[in-house]
Amino acid sequence: MRLDAHQHFWHYDPLRDSWITEEMSVLKRDFLPDDMRPLLQAQGVEGTVVVQADQSEEETRFLLQLADSHSFIRGIVGWLDLLAPTLDERLEHFSQFGRLCGVRHIAQAEADDFLSRDNVVRGIGLLSDFGLTYDILVYPRQLPAALSLVERLPDSSFVVDHLAKPLIGKGETEPWATHMRELAQHANVWCKVSGLVTEADWRQWRLEDIRPYLDIVFEAFGPDRLMFGSDWPVCLLAASYREVFDLIDGYSSHLTVSERERLFGGNAASFYGLAV
């Protein structure tokens, strides 16, 4: 089964979604399941994992409601306040919703040491008690804190979103590559092959610009801990859904049939514990 491990939905709100700047105006509208369904069907993708974009329980409930009414939504990575004194109670409440498979905080917007702070580590550490994973969203400069986090929580399951946003537009690989290889040495850390075109030149990116970064993560994580994600609709800043799919499809053409099946669905299903 083909799965897209990373996409978003929202009702556009100019106040809440102030991160969408004028140069990102293509994103200033609603993006909902009826917009996504034909794109998936065209590429033979049968299900998706929808990831939070707003840091509120309200959005988590909104995404869970969408999952209840749209069968192609196989999992939800929501948001909960990891620092809340009542986090245990909130996890107990939300764990009753079967489509909730993970949690994400927009750590890229926090201080560089955020993920290594004791109270953050404690909050993330509680997720595994409720069968939930954690999506790591960081910039390259925040990877040392991410490494500290995973070292302290060896029994938790982590996935790095968007290859940790390497500086593709500048053509720089270090120290990003070294940190990603260090993360990959931990068997509980996976990686999403997603969000790449928006880290490259939006208007004239090429596979050759992105290939060095793909080479590094495919060598580091191997075919069993990588999963395709479109990052739709954010990808529309630089490419259509089909172009994003074709980018990874073309790059991975050298893999075996079994390896490609894992990249395009099997690994996401395994990591998130999805029913397929």
C-alpha positions in Angstrom: 0.0 0.0 0.0 1.3 3.5 -0.9 1.2 6.0 1.9 2.1 9.6 2.1 3.7 10.0 5.6 3.5 13.8 5.8 0.8 16.3 4.7 -1.4 19.0 6.2 -4.9 20.4 6.2 -6.2 23.7 7.4 -8.9 26.3 7.2 -6.9 29.4 6.5 -6.9 32.0 9.2 -4.7 35.1 8.5 -4.1 35.7 12.2 -3.4 32.2 13.3 -1.4 31.4 10.1 0.8 34.4 10.2 3.8 32.2 9.2 2.4 32.2 5.7 4.1 35.3 4.3 3.2 37.3 1.1 5.7 35.3 -0.9 3.9 32.2 0.2 0.5 33.5 -0.9 -0.4 30.3 -2.8 -1.0 28.8 0.7 -3.5 31.5 1.8 -6.6 29.4 1.3 -8.3 26.4 2.7 -6.7 23.0 2.0 -9.0 20.1 2.8 -9.5 16.4 2.0 -11.5 17.0 -1.2 -8.5 18.9 -2.5 -6.1 16.1 -1.7 -8.1 13.1 -2.8 -7.6 13.4 -6.6 -3.9 14.1 -6.2 -3.5 10.9 -4.3 -5.5 8.9 -6.7 -3.4 10.2 -9.6 -0.3 8.7 -8.0 -1.8 5.6 -6.7 -1.4 6.7 -3.1 -4.0 5.1 -0.9 -3.5 6.8 2.5 -1.9 9.6 4.3 -0.6 10.8 7.7 -1.8 14.3 8.4 0.5 16.4 10.6 -0.3 19.4 12.8 0.5 22.9 11.5 -1.0 24.9 14.4 0.0 24.4 18.0 -3.4 23.9 19.6 -5.6 21.1 20.8 -8.3 22.6 18.8 -6.5 21.7 15.6 -5.7 18.2 16.9 -9.5 17.7 17.4 -10.2 19.2 13.9 -7.8 16.7 12.3 -9.2 13.8 14.2 -12.7 14.8 13.0 -11.5 14.8 9.4 -10.0 11.3 9.9 -13.4 10.1 11.1 -15.0 11.1 7.8 -12.3 10.4 5.3 -10.9 6.9 5.2 -7.7 7.7 3.3 -6.5 9.6 6.4 -4.8 6.7 8.2 -3.1 8.6 11.0 -2.9 12.0 12.7 0.3 13.6 14.2 -1.3 16.1 16.5 -0.1 18.7 19.0 -0.3 18.6 22.8 1.4 21.0 25.3 4.4 18.9 26.2 5.1 21.2 29.2 1.6 21.2 30.7 1.4 19.9 34.2 -1.7 18.0 33.1 0.0 16.3 30.1 -0.7 12.8 31.5 -4.4 13.6 31.6 -4.4 15.1 28.1 -2.6 12.0 26.7 -5.1 9.8 28.5 -7.9 11.7 26.9 -6.5 11.8 23.3 -5.2 8.3 23.3 -8.8 7.1 23.0 -8.8 8.3 19.4 -7.4 5.5 17.4 -6.2 7.6 14.5 -3.9 9.7 16.7 -0.5 8.0 16.2 2.0 10.7 17.1 2.7 14.2 18.4 4.7 17.1 17.1 5.9 20.4 18.4 7.2 23.1 16.1 10.7 23.0 17.7 12.3 24.8 14.8 10.6 28.0 16.2 12.1 27.5 19.6 15.6 28.1 21.1 18.3 25.8 19.7 18.5 23.8 23.0 14.7 23.3 23.4 14.6 19.6 22.7 17.4 18.9 25.2 15.7 20.7 28.2 14.7 18.4 31.0 11.0 19.4 31.1 10.7 18.9 27.3 12.4 15.5 27.5 10.1 14.5 30.3 7.0 15.4 28.2 8.2 13.6 25.1 9.1 10.6 27.2 5.5 10.2 28.3 4.3 9.7 24.7 5.5 6.1 24.5 3.4 5.2 27.5 0.4 5.9 25.3 1.7 4.3 22.1 2.5 7.6 20.5 5.6 8.6 18.4 7.3 12.0 18.2 8.0 14.0 15.0 11.2 16.0 15.2 10.9 19.3 13.3 14.2 21.2 13.5 16.7 23.2 11.5 20.2 21.8 11.2 21.6 24.0 14.0 19.1 22.3 16.4 20.3 18.8 15.6 22.7 18.6 18.6 19.7 19.1 20.9 17.7 16.5 18.9 20.6 14.1 19.4 20.6 14.7 23.1 16.9 14.0 23.2 17.0 10.6 21.5 20.0 9.5 23.5 18.0 10.2 26.7 14.9 8.4 25.5 16.1 5.1 23.9 12.7 3.5 24.2 10.8 6.2 22.4 10.1 6.3 18.7 11.3 9.4 16.7 11.1 10.5 13.1 13.0 13.5 11.7 10.8 15.6 9.5 12.1 17.0 6.1 15.6 15.6 6.7 16.0 18.4 9.3 15.7 21.0 6.6 19.3 20.9 5.2 20.6 24.1 3.4 20.0 22.8 -0.1 19.7 26.3 -1.5 23.2 27.1 -0.3 24.6 23.7 -1.3 26.0 23.1 2.2 26.1 19.6 3.7 28.1 20.0 6.9 27.7 19.9 9.8 24.2 18.7 8.9 25.4 15.5 7.4 27.5 14.5 10.4 24.6 15.1 12.8 22.2 13.1 10.7 24.6 10.2 10.6 24.9 10.4 14.4 21.1 10.4 14.7 20.8 7.4 12.3 23.0 5.3 14.7 20.0 5.2 17.0 17.7 2.4 15.9 14.7 4.3 17.3 15.1 7.2 14.9 13.6 7.3 11.5 13.5 10.0 8.8 10.9 11.4 6.4 12.0 12.0 2.8 9.9 15.2 2.6 10.0 18.9 2.4 13.0 19.1 0.1 11.9 21.2 -2.8 11.1 24.1 -0.4 14.6 24.0 1.0 16.0 24.3 -2.5 15.5 27.2 -5.0 11.7 27.3 -5.3 11.7 28.4 -8.9 14.5 26.3 -10.5 15.4 23.3 -8.3 16.7 20.2 -9.9 17.2 16.6 -8.7 20.9 17.2 -8.9 20.6 19.9 -6.3 18.8 17.6 -3.9 20.6 14.3 -4.7 23.6 14.8 -2.3 21.3 15.1 0.6 19.2 12.1 -0.4 22.4 10.1 -0.9 23.5 10.9 2.7 20.2 9.9 4.4 19.7 6.8 2.3 23.2 5.6 3.2 22.7 6.6 6.9 19.2 5.3 7.6 18.9 2.6 5.0 15.6 1.5 3.2 14.0 0.3 6.5 13.8 3.7 8.3 12.9 6.1 5.5 9.4 7.2 4.5 8.1 9.3 1.7 6.1 12.4 2.5 4.9 15.1 0.2 4.6 18.0 2.7 1.5 19.0 0.7 0.3 21.8 0.5 3.5 23.5 1.6 5.3 21.9 -1.3 3.2 24.0 -3.7 5.6 26.8 -3.0 8.0 25.0 -5.3 6.3 22.0 -6.9 3.1 20.2 -7.5 2.2 17.0 -5.7 3.1 15.0 -8.7 6.4 16.7 -9.1 7.3 15.9 -5.5 6.2 12.3 -5.9 8.2 11.9 -9.1 11.3 13.4 -7.6 11.5 10.7 -4.9 10.2 8.0 -7.3 12.9 8.8 -9.8 15.7 9.0 -7.2 14.7 5.6 -5.7 14.5 3.8 -9.0 17.7 1.9 -8.1 16.1 0.3 -5.1 14.5 -3.2 -5.1 10.8 -3.6 -5.4 10.6 -4.5 -1.7 12.7 -1.5 -0.6 10.5 0.9 -2.7 7.4 -0.6 -1.1 8.8 0.2 2.3 9.8 3.7 1.3 6.4 4.5 -0.2 4.2 3.1 2.6 5.5 0.1 4.5 7.8 2.0 6.8 5.2 4.6 7.6 2.7 1.9 8.5 5.2 0.2 10.7 6.5 3.3 12.4 3.1 4.8 13.2 1.3 1.5 13.7 -1.2 2.2 11.0 -4.0 -0.2 9.9 -3.5 -0.9 6.2 
